[in-house]
Structure formats: C-alpha cells, structure tokens
C-alpha cells in the first residue's frame, strides 16, 4: 500500500469532518486522525499498514456510530443498539473503542511474529468474535445463575459498578471455543493439539468470567494467543 491510498482516505475523512458528518471534535476520535497522519510520514511496512488500517477502522466506527449518522440512517441506528447496552450509557462508544485499541495492541506482536493467518492469532480472534459475542445473548436469554463484575471505569470512578453476568453465558465461551478448536487440529502436532484442547476452553472461560466489564475482549486475546504460543514453542 502506498502513501496515495492513505492520502485519499484522509482526504475523504477531512471532507466528512468538514461536512459535519464525522464527530472530529470528539476527543476520542482525534487520536485516530493523529496516528494516520503521523504514519503517512514514515517508511511503509506491513506493520504500519496494519496500524493505519486499524486507525481507519476506528474512524469508520465513529462515522457509523455518531449521533448524526444514526439519526439519518436507520441501519446504523439499528446496528448501534447491539453494542449500546443500557448499563453502559453514556460510555458505550468509549468502552467499545478502548476495548478495540487494547485488543489490537495485544494481537499486533503475535501478528508480527507469526502472521495474520497463523492459528495462534486466528483462534483467539474467532473466540473473541463468536464465543464472547454469543455469551451475552445466551446469558440474557437462559442465564439463571448470575454473578457480578465491576468495570475499570464507570460513573467517573475506577473499579466501579455492578454488572451482571451468568454462568450460562460463560459456559457458552467454553462450548464455542471447543467447537472452534475442532477446525484447527491440522495446524498443530497431535501432542500440541491435545494440550491446547484441554487447556484453552477452560482458560478462556475463566478469563471471560473474571475480567472486568467490557474488558474481557483484551483478556481473551492475551490468553488465547499466549497458550497456543507457549504450547507451540515448548512442546
């Protein structure tokens, strides 16, 4: 990818800012613009491409989730409801963006070492998307055994709030992780696969259960990358 591509993207971004469609003065959106601009000035590499594309993804998220766009496009408004939990308001966008940044910061070193298509990166990514994604609706629909976790930041205080989770929702993480691993038997040796199969589902379940509210994504990413990497390296 060349500087021309990023230049076009930034030009479009600034046009959106000028038209008022993008919340440019939202303090959370400014770092994405700054990162994209800074990386235009340095030498290109695959790593920089990943970081720039992540910054662009962050900007597109603000575009589709901004109040102006949600008010004008019903599809964006409907999609936003899936992440705009009542108990997270008014911090819904902040939680989403911080979690995305932390998750990417964890995945990036593993992508550099093993590549984006490595099972060490893909397995936890799939768990993040599907296992963690399904845990909440399953817990809301079928959860009978509840427990509560705090958020790192809530109501202007650190380690505050009392957010409901359920054993049924956490069990979903175990089941879906197990299903995902069934598709990666050929990516590991038999001994490595058996160890990962025995260790990863319970580890992901525990990590999801004990993580702070909206902080389970980065925790799952770190655990999900670390266990297969250790098994791959030492077994």
N, C-alpha and C positions, 0 to 999 in steps of 0.2 A: 504494500500500500504506500502511496506517495503522499507528499505534502498537499498535492492538488485535491485529493479526496478529502482530507481533513479540512482544507480551506473551504471547500464547497459546503461541508457540513456546518462549519462555524458560521459561514455567511448566511445559511438558512436559519441557523439558530438566532443570530442577531436580528434578522428580519422578523422572526417571530417575537423577539423581545420588543422590537420597535412597534409592532402592531398591537402589543399588549396581550398576546395570546400566551406567552410564557412568563411565569412569575419571576422575572430576573432579579427583583429586589428581595425575594425570599432569601434570607441568609444561608439556607441550606442548599440553594441551587448555585450560588456563586462559586463554591469550590470546584464544581464540575467544569464550569467555564474556565477557571484559572488553570486547572490541570490540563485541559485540552489545549489551551493557548501555549502553556509552557512546553508541552511535549512537541508542539509544532517546530520549536526552535532547536531541538536536539536531534542527534542522529537517530535514524529509524532502526528498529529491530522488531522481531516478533513480539518480544515482551512489551515494547512500547505500543505496538498495535493493539495488544490485548487491553492495556490500560486505557488507551484512548477510546477504544470501542466500549469499554465499561463506562467511561465518562459520558459518552454519547447515549448509552443506555440509560444512565441516570437522568440526563436531560430529557430524554423522551418520556421517562416516567413522570417527571414533573409536568411535562406538557399534557399528557393524557389525564393526570390526576389533579391538575389545577382546577380551582372552582370555576374559572371562566370557561374552560373546555367542558367540564362536566355539566355545566348549565346549558351548553349549546348542543352537546352530542349525548344523546341518551345512552348509547352503547358504552361510552366512557363512564357515565354515572352508574350504570348497572355493574360494570366491571369493578368499579371502586368499592362498591358495597362489600365485595368478597374480602377485602382487607381492612375495611373501616369498621372495626369492631366497636361497639358502643363503649365498652370499658376502656378503650384506648384513646378515645377523644379527649382533648384536642390534639393528641400527639401521634395520630395514626401515620401520617406521612413521615414524621421524624423517625418513628420506630422502624418503618419499612426501609428507609434509606440507610440508617445506621446499620441495620442488620445486613443489608446488601454489601455495604462497604467492608464490614468485618469479615463476612463470608468470602468475598473476593480476595481480601488480604491473606486469608488462610489458604485458599486454593492456589494463588499465584505461585508460591515457591514450589509446590508439587507439580504444577503445570510446567514450570521451567525445568525441573529435574526429569520428569517422566513424559511430558507431552500431554496435550488436552485429551487424547484418545486413550490414555492409559486407564486400566481398570482401577488403579489407585485413586484417580480423580473421578472417574465416571460413577463408581459405586456410591460414594457418599453424596455425589450430586443427585443421583436418582433417589436416594433415600431422603435428601432434603426436599425434593420436589414432590415425591409421591407419598412416602411414609409419613413425613412430618405434615405434608399437606392434607392427608386423609385423617390424621389423628384428631384434629379439631372437630370436623363434622361428625365423625363417628362418636366422639365423646359427647357432643351436644345431643345426638340422637339416642345413643344407647348407654351413655355414662350413668352408672348408678353409684359408683364408689368414688367419691370426689376427694381431692386434696387441693391445697392452695400453694401458690408460689408468689414471690414478690417480683417486682420489676426493678431493674437497675436505676431507673429514673421515672418517677411518677408524682404528679401533683407538686412539682418543684422540690422534691426530696429524693435523695438517693435511697435505694433499697426500701421502697415503699409500695403500698397497695397490697391487695389480697386477691389474686386472680385464680379462678377455678380451673383445674384440670381433672382428669379422671383416669382411673386405672384402665378402663376400656380403651380410651384414646391412646394411652401409652402402649398398650398391648398391640395396637394397630401398627406401631412403629416396628415392633418385633416381627410381626407376621409379614409385613411388606418388605422389610429388609431381608428376611429369609427367602422370599419369592425372588427378589432382585438377584440375590447371590446364586440362585439356580441357573441363571443365564451366564454366569462367569466361571463355570467350572474349568473351561479350557484355557482361561487366562492365567491359571496358577498350576503348580505341580499338585499331585494328589495330596501330599502331606500339607502343603500350604493351604490348599482349599479346605481341608478338614478343620484346620486350626481357625481359619477365618470364619468358617461356617459355625463353629462352636462359640467363637468369641465375639464376633461383630454384632449379631442381633441383640444379645442381652446388653452389650456395652452401649449400643445406640439407644436402647430402650431406657436404660438408667440415666444416660446423659440427657435425653429429652425430658425425663421426669424431674430431674433435679435442677435443670437450667432455669435461670430467671425468665420471667415473662418476656416474650419476643427476643430472647437471647439463645433459644435452642438451635437456631439455624447455624450460627458460627460454631457452637459446641459440637453439633453433629458433623459439621465439615471437618473440624480438627480431629475428632475421634475417628471418623470414617476414613480419613487419609492416613492417620498415624498407625492404626492397627494393621492394615494391609501392607504399609511400607515396612513396618518392623518385621512382619512375617516374611515378606519378600527379601529383606536384607539379611535376616538371621537364620532363616530355615532353608 
